[in-house]
Amino acid sequence: MILKRPSLIIWDWDNTLVDSRPVVRAALQDVVETAHLPSITMQDVIDVMGTHMGRFWQDNFGNKKTEAVAYYLSRYVAHNGKLELFPETKEVLSWVREQGISQIVVSNKRQDILDEECDRLGLRLYFDQVIGTDERHIAKPTKAFADEIFGDEWPKKAIMIGDGESDMEFAALLKVFGLFVRPGNQPVPFAYDARVPDLNGVFYFLKNHIREV
């Protein structure tokens, strides 16, 4: 897809704007210890963060995954004091705002948890909307979630920035540019338009590809 100057940037939250890997890992470790399962690996963390209701839950809990996820969320809240901004977070958000480009967050995190984190970390002022999921569990990358966010007017010139499969599939659904954030060059089983290793790479990419018109 050709990158055009966007009128909107759609940000993922976890592991894109905030470093939640320590929180996720600690909460998952609580889950597997309770279930007497092997210790968590970084691949487990990546799967849980990058894929809505991903393989980790199905492989380890099968038809009991709903209960396991509920317990995980309770432990996530218990550990989320470990959540931190990346060093570049406020700088890149400020720069995008200075370019006159709207920004929203679209996350598969529960709305009340997302709101608390956004306010506690002082990021609310940068966004037109901060959108999570509710008890219906409509989430990225479904059309229902896109319709709920955008109605009949899906964005035509936007960049979706995120670290997971659901983010890039959401970009494909919306037919917008997908900027995938993940270190290394290990192949992934989904498409994206460009790849950068981290938020610093996102900032470099945006500064070099967004031009005034």
N, C-alpha and C positions, 0 to 999 in steps of 0.2 A: 504494500500500500504506500502511495506517495504521501509524505508528510507535508501538510499544509499548516500555515500559522493557525493554531487552535483558538477557538473562542472559549474553550472549556478544558480544564485538566481534571480527570477523574482519578483520584488517588485511592489505592488500597491503603490500609492502615498498618496492620501487623507486619513487621519485618520490611516495611517499605518506608514509612515515616517514623515509626517507633520500633525500638529493639525489644521485642517481646519474647525472644527465644529463651532467655533465662526463666521467664514466668511459665511459658508453655512446658519447658522441660521439667521444671519442678512439679507442676501440676500433674503432668503425665506420669512422673515417677511415683507420685502418691497413688495414682490409679493402678499402676501395675503392681505396686507393692501390696495393695489391698487385695488384688486379684491373684497374687502369688505368680506373677508372670516375670519374664526376664527384664533386666534393666533397660531403660529407654536408650535408643541410639539417636544420633543426629538425623538419620534418615526418617525415623519416626516423627521427630519434630517437624521436619520439612514437609512430610506427608500431611500431618494434621493442620499445619499452617497454610499449605498450598492447595489443598483439595477439600472442598466442602463435604463433610461426612466421609472422609477418605478411607483408604485401604486399611490403615491402622485399626480403625474401629471395627470394620467388618472382619478382618483377619483374626483379631484377638477376642472379639466379643459376640460376633454373629448376631443372633436375634435379640441379644441383650445390650446392643450398642447404645440404645436410647438411654438406658439407665446409666451406662458407663459415661456417656457424654454429660449427663446431668451432674454426676459426681465430679467429673473433670472441671466443669464450670464452677462448681462450688470451691474447688481447690485453686482454680485460676484466680478467683477473687481473693482468696486468702494470701496468695503469693504476689499479687500484682503491684505491690510496692517496689518490686524489682524492675518494673517497667521504666525504660529510659528513652529519651530522645537520642537520635543520632546527632553527631556534632553539627551536621549541615542542615538539620531539619528546618529550623526557623529562618536560616539564611535563604534557602531555596524557596520556601513558601513566601517570604517577603519579596524576593526577586520576581517571582511569577506574578504576585499582586501588583508590583510596580509596572509590569508590562500591560496591565489592564485586562488580564485573563482571569476569568472566573475559575474557582476551584471548589470541588466538592470531595467528600470522602464517601466511598461506597465499600462497606465491609460486611463480611459474613458474621461478624461478632454481634452478640446480643446488644440491642440498642441501649439498654440502661448501663451496661458495662462500658460500651463505647463512649457514651456521653460523659460518664464519670472520668474516664481516662483523658478525654479531650479537654475537659475543663481543668482537671488537676494539672495537666502539663502545659496549660496556657495556649492552646492552639485554636480555640474556637473562633477567634477574630479573623483567621485567614480564610474561612470557608463560608460559602453561601448555604451549604447544607452538610450535615454529618449524618449519614444514613446507615443504620445497621438493620438487623433482622428482629422479628418479633415472634410471638408464640406460634405463628403459622409456619415459620421456618422457610418462608420464601427468600431465596438468596441468589447470589451470583452462581452460575451464569445463566439463569433462567429468563425467558421472555417475560414471565409474570413479574419478576423483580424489575426488569427494565421498564415495563409498562407502568408499574407503580411509581417509579422514580420520575420518568420523563413523559408519561401519558402518550399522546399521539405525536409529540414533537421530539423524537430521538435526536440527539446531537449529530450534526453533520460534520463539524470540524472540531474534533476532540482528540486528546491523547489519554489512553488508559494506562496507568503506571502501577505495576504490582509485581509481586514475587511468585505468584502461584498460577497453577493451571486454570483455576476458576477465573482469574483476572484476564488471562489471555483469551479464554473462551468467551468471556463477556465482551472483550474488545471486538472479537470476530462477530459476535451476535449484533453488536451495535454498528459494525462496519466502520470502526474508528481505528486509529493507529495504536498498536499495542507495544508498549515499552516494557520489556521483561527485565526484572532485577534479580540477578543471581550470579554469584562468583563462579569462576571457572568456565569451562566450555563443554561440560558434560552434556550429551544430547538429552533432550526432553521429548516426550511423546505428544507435543502439541506445537502449534505454530505461533510465531510472534513476528513483529516487524523489525525490531531492533533489540539488542541485549546489552546491558551494562552490569557491572559487578556489584554496585552498591549505590547509595544515595548520592555520594560524591560524583559517581559516574552519571547519574541522572542529571545532576546540576550541570555538569560539563556538556552533556548531550543537549539539554534545553538551551543553554547559552549559545551553542553553536548551530542550532537548527531553527530557533525562533527568531524571526526577523520582523522589524516594523514594516507595516504596509502603508 
